[in-house]
Amino acid sequence: MNTRTRMTMMTLFGLLLLGVAAFADAADDLDAEEIQARLESLTCSGPKTRVAIYGFYATGKLAAFEGYNVGDGLAAQLATELMRTDCFIVLDRTGLSPVLREQELALAGVVNRETGPAAGGLIGAEVIIKGAVTEYEPNKRGGGLTVGAAVPSLPFGVRLGRNGSRAHVGLDISVIDAGTGQVKSAHRVTADSRSGGWTLGLDHERASIGGDRFSKSPLGIAARNALGKAVLTLADALGDVPWRSQVVDASDNTVFLNAGVATGIREGDVYRVSTVVRTLVDPATGLLLDTVEREVGAVRILSVEEKYAMAEPLDDTRVKRGDYVHL
């Protein structure tokens, strides 16, 4: 290979390296591995909070992407990610219509009532999570670089290139008290993801041949990273939400609570008991402002069943139906 050919090849590869430096980003966002590591190591102590997930609000070009319902899709992914943490009792309200339909069929006598689902059995939420898709850009930024050269000793020229694109997702998420409707906290999460590919071509005076390879669209990766950040943020925010259960029935020696295995309570746990002594209602609006409670004692969990738990009163605590049990 003569000096001119070597110089040509060196120039070609030098330009190619510049393209690689410009676009050779990892397919995932820069902190994607950190997000996944934190999600896998996430641990929660104490009873689980009941969380209802509603569809994310999205309008205009953000509402749909290639036939995909962006709002409901992201809400479903958030429910999945929250379930994976095993820190919450997740209630997916985006899929509630089929459940209600089955109950209606049973009430109408269309299906066997003994096998049909009974109405009134839906689990209530302590916290509602609502979100809005504020940014959903599959191609926030993109570009490419292709270089080519003719080698005198070869009957064809060579083209090499690199291209890439960047996707961006932004979500606004609110944590709402299901009892009062008050927004307890609001959070904004964003994530980017980049993807790139290679092109190779051979050029002849009578023909040209080439090919390319491009990794999967970064939009889904950006969405998953944004949801991962949202789960971490919500885990911190919901850690401050006080857990409460209620007394279903009580006798002198046994107390039944409406908290089962899914709540995460365990045999031997001790909880305080409070009773409502006054309810404060705004006379102008009829809205419940607050309740005044008085602590009456404590109970110890004896056993935990699928849908309820049994406890014993401590220190002559007198418990009645409707009393609240809390940490």
C-alpha positions in Angstrom: 0.0 0.0 0.0 1.6 3.3 -1.1 1.8 6.5 1.0 -1.2 8.1 -0.7 -3.4 5.1 0.0 -2.4 5.0 3.6 -3.0 8.7 4.0 -6.5 8.3 2.5 -7.4 5.5 4.8 -6.1 7.3 7.8 -8.1 10.4 6.9 -11.2 8.2 6.5 -10.9 6.5 9.9 -10.0 9.9 11.5 -13.2 11.4 10.3 -15.1 8.3 11.3 -13.8 8.5 14.8 -15.0 12.1 15.0 -18.5 10.8 14.1 -18.3 8.1 16.7 -17.3 10.7 19.3 -20.3 12.8 18.3 -22.9 10.1 18.3 -21.6 7.0 20.1 -23.8 7.5 23.1 -25.2 4.5 24.9 -28.6 3.4 24.0 -29.9 4.1 27.5 -29.9 7.4 29.3 -26.7 8.3 31.1 -28.3 7.4 34.5 -30.4 4.5 33.5 -28.2 1.9 35.2 -28.3 3.9 38.4 -32.1 4.1 38.2 -32.5 0.4 37.8 -30.0 -0.3 40.6 -31.9 1.9 43.0 -35.2 0.3 42.0 -33.8 -3.2 42.7 -32.5 -2.1 46.0 -35.6 -0.2 47.1 -36.9 -1.6 50.4 -40.0 -0.5 52.4 -40.8 -1.0 56.0 -44.2 -1.1 57.7 -47.7 -1.7 56.2 -48.3 -1.0 52.5 -50.2 2.1 51.3 -53.2 1.5 49.0 -52.4 3.5 45.8 -54.9 4.1 42.9 -53.4 4.8 39.5 -55.5 6.8 37.0 -54.7 7.4 33.3 -52.2 10.2 32.6 -53.6 13.3 31.0 -52.3 14.0 27.5 -53.7 16.1 24.7 -52.9 17.0 21.1 -49.8 15.4 19.7 -48.9 14.0 23.1 -52.2 11.9 23.4 -51.2 9.3 20.8 -48.0 8.1 19.1 -48.3 5.7 16.2 -51.7 4.5 17.4 -50.5 4.1 21.0 -52.5 5.7 23.8 -49.7 7.5 25.6 -51.5 8.5 28.8 -53.1 5.0 29.6 -49.9 3.3 28.4 -47.6 5.2 30.8 -50.1 4.8 33.6 -50.1 1.0 33.1 -46.3 1.0 33.0 -46.2 3.0 36.3 -48.6 0.5 37.9 -46.2 -2.3 36.8 -43.2 -0.6 38.2 -44.9 0.2 41.5 -46.0 -3.5 41.8 -42.4 -4.6 41.3 -41.2 -2.7 44.3 -43.6 -4.7 46.6 -44.0 -1.5 48.7 -47.6 -0.7 47.7 -51.0 -2.2 47.2 -51.6 -1.0 43.6 -55.1 -0.4 42.3 -55.2 0.1 38.5 -58.2 2.3 37.8 -57.4 2.5 34.1 -58.7 -1.0 33.7 -61.8 -0.6 36.0 -64.5 -0.7 33.2 -64.2 -4.5 32.6 -64.4 -5.1 36.3 -67.6 -3.0 36.7 -69.0 -4.7 33.6 -68.6 -8.1 35.1 -70.3 -7.0 38.3 -73.2 -5.5 36.3 -73.6 -8.8 34.5 -73.9 -10.6 37.8 -76.4 -8.0 39.2 -78.5 -8.3 36.0 -78.6 -12.1 36.3 -76.9 -12.6 33.0 -74.2 -14.7 34.6 -74.6 -17.1 37.5 -74.7 -15.1 40.7 -72.8 -17.8 42.6 -69.8 -17.5 40.3 -70.1 -13.9 39.3 -68.3 -11.1 41.3 -70.2 -9.4 44.1 -70.6 -5.7 43.9 -69.2 -3.5 46.6 -65.9 -5.5 46.9 -63.6 -3.1 45.3 -60.7 -2.0 47.5 -60.6 1.7 48.4 -57.5 3.8 47.9 -55.7 5.9 50.5 -53.7 7.8 47.9 -54.5 8.7 44.2 -51.7 9.2 41.7 -52.5 11.3 38.7 -50.2 12.4 36.0 -49.9 14.5 32.9 -47.6 13.9 29.9 -46.1 17.3 29.3 -43.2 16.3 27.0 -43.1 13.3 24.7 -40.6 13.8 21.9 -39.4 10.8 19.9 -36.9 12.9 18.0 -35.8 15.8 20.2 -32.5 15.9 18.5 -30.7 13.9 15.8 -27.9 13.9 13.3 -25.3 11.9 11.5 -22.0 12.0 9.7 -20.9 10.0 6.7 -17.4 10.0 5.2 -16.1 8.4 2.1 -13.0 8.0 0.1 -11.7 6.5 -3.1 -8.7 4.2 -2.8 -6.6 4.2 -6.0 -5.6 0.6 -5.6 -9.3 -0.5 -5.3 -12.0 -0.4 -8.1 -14.5 1.1 -5.7 -14.9 3.8 -3.0 -15.9 3.2 0.6 -18.5 5.1 2.7 -18.8 4.8 6.5 -21.1 6.7 8.7 -22.7 7.1 12.1 -26.1 8.6 12.9 -28.1 9.0 16.1 -31.2 10.5 17.7 -32.4 11.6 21.1 -35.8 11.0 22.7 -37.2 13.0 25.6 -40.1 12.3 28.0 -41.4 14.6 30.8 -44.1 13.8 33.3 -45.9 15.8 36.0 -47.2 13.6 38.8 -49.5 14.5 41.7 -50.1 12.6 45.0 -53.7 13.2 46.2 -55.3 12.3 49.5 -58.2 10.0 48.5 -60.2 11.1 51.6 -60.0 14.9 51.2 -58.9 15.4 47.6 -56.0 17.5 48.8 -52.9 17.4 46.7 -50.2 16.2 49.1 -47.3 16.7 46.8 -46.5 17.3 43.1 -43.4 16.1 41.3 -41.8 16.5 37.8 -39.6 13.9 36.3 -37.8 13.9 32.9 -35.6 11.5 31.1 -33.7 11.3 27.8 -32.4 8.4 25.9 -30.2 8.2 22.8 -29.7 5.7 20.1 -27.3 5.4 17.2 -26.5 3.3 14.2 -23.8 2.6 11.5 -23.9 2.8 7.8 -21.6 1.2 5.3 -21.5 1.6 1.6 -19.4 0.7 -1.4 -19.5 2.9 -4.5 -18.6 1.9 -8.1 -18.9 4.0 -11.2 -21.7 1.7 -12.3 -23.3 0.6 -9.0 -23.6 1.4 -5.4 -24.4 -0.9 -2.5 -24.9 -0.1 1.2 -26.6 -1.1 4.4 -27.2 0.3 7.9 -28.0 -0.9 11.4 -29.9 1.2 13.9 -30.7 0.2 17.4 -34.3 0.2 18.8 -36.1 3.5 19.2 -34.9 5.4 22.3 -38.4 6.7 23.1 -39.5 3.6 25.0 -36.3 3.6 26.9 -36.7 7.3 27.9 -40.3 6.6 29.0 -39.1 3.7 31.2 -36.4 5.8 32.7 -38.8 8.6 33.5 -41.2 6.1 35.1 -38.3 4.7 37.1 -37.5 8.1 38.4 -41.2 8.6 39.2 -41.3 5.4 41.3 -38.3 6.5 43.3 -39.8 9.9 43.9 -43.2 8.4 44.9 -41.6 5.9 47.3 -40.0 8.9 49.1 -43.3 10.9 49.0 -45.6 8.1 50.1 -43.3 7.1 52.9 -44.6 10.2 54.7 -48.3 9.1 54.3 -49.5 7.6 57.6 -50.9 4.1 57.3 -54.3 3.4 58.9 -56.6 0.4 59.2 -60.0 0.1 60.8 -61.6 -2.2 63.3 -64.2 -4.5 61.7 -65.4 -6.2 64.9 -64.2 -6.4 68.4 -64.8 -8.4 71.6 -63.1 -8.4 75.0 -60.2 -10.5 73.8 -60.2 -10.3 70.0 -60.1 -7.5 67.5 -60.6 -8.0 63.7 -58.9 -5.5 61.4 -59.6 -4.8 57.7 -56.0 -5.4 56.8 -54.8 -8.7 55.3 -51.6 -10.2 54.0 -51.2 -7.7 51.1 -50.8 -4.8 53.5 -47.6 -6.2 54.9 -48.5 -6.3 58.6 -47.0 -9.2 60.5 -47.8 -11.3 63.5 -46.5 -9.6 66.7 -46.7 -6.1 65.4 -48.1 -3.5 67.8 -50.3 -0.7 66.7 -52.0 2.2 68.4 -55.8 2.6 68.4 -57.7 5.9 68.1 -61.4 6.7 68.2 -63.1 9.6 66.6 -64.6 12.0 69.2 -65.6 14.9 66.9 -66.1 15.5 63.2 -65.5 19.0 61.8 -67.7 19.9 58.9 -67.7 23.3 57.2 -71.3 24.6 57.5 -70.9 26.8 54.4 -69.7 24.1 52.0 -70.5 20.8 53.8 -67.0 19.7 53.3 -65.3 17.5 55.9 -62.5 19.6 57.3 -61.0 17.1 59.8 -61.7 14.7 62.6 -60.6 14.9 66.2 -59.4 11.6 67.5 -58.4 10.4 70.9 -55.9 7.5 71.4 -57.5 4.7 73.5 -54.7 2.2 73.7 -52.9 -0.4 71.5 -53.3 -3.9 70.0 -50.9 -6.7 69.1 -51.4 -8.7 65.9 -52.1 -12.4 66.5 -52.5 -13.7 63.0 -52.8 -12.3 59.4 -55.2 -13.8 56.9 -55.7 -13.0 53.3 -58.3 -10.2 53.8 -58.2 -9.5 57.6 -56.1 -9.7 60.7 -56.8 -10.8 64.3 -55.3 -8.8 67.2 -55.5 -8.7 71.0 -56.1 -5.5 73.0 -53.2 -4.5 75.3 -53.5 -3.0 78.8 -57.3 -3.3 79.0 -57.8 -1.2 75.8 -61.4 -1.0 74.9 -61.9 -1.2 71.1 -65.1 -0.8 69.1 -66.0 -1.2 65.4 -64.9 1.8 63.3 -61.9 2.7 65.5 -58.6 3.4 63.6 -55.5 1.4 64.0 -52.2 3.1 63.0 -48.5 3.2 63.7 
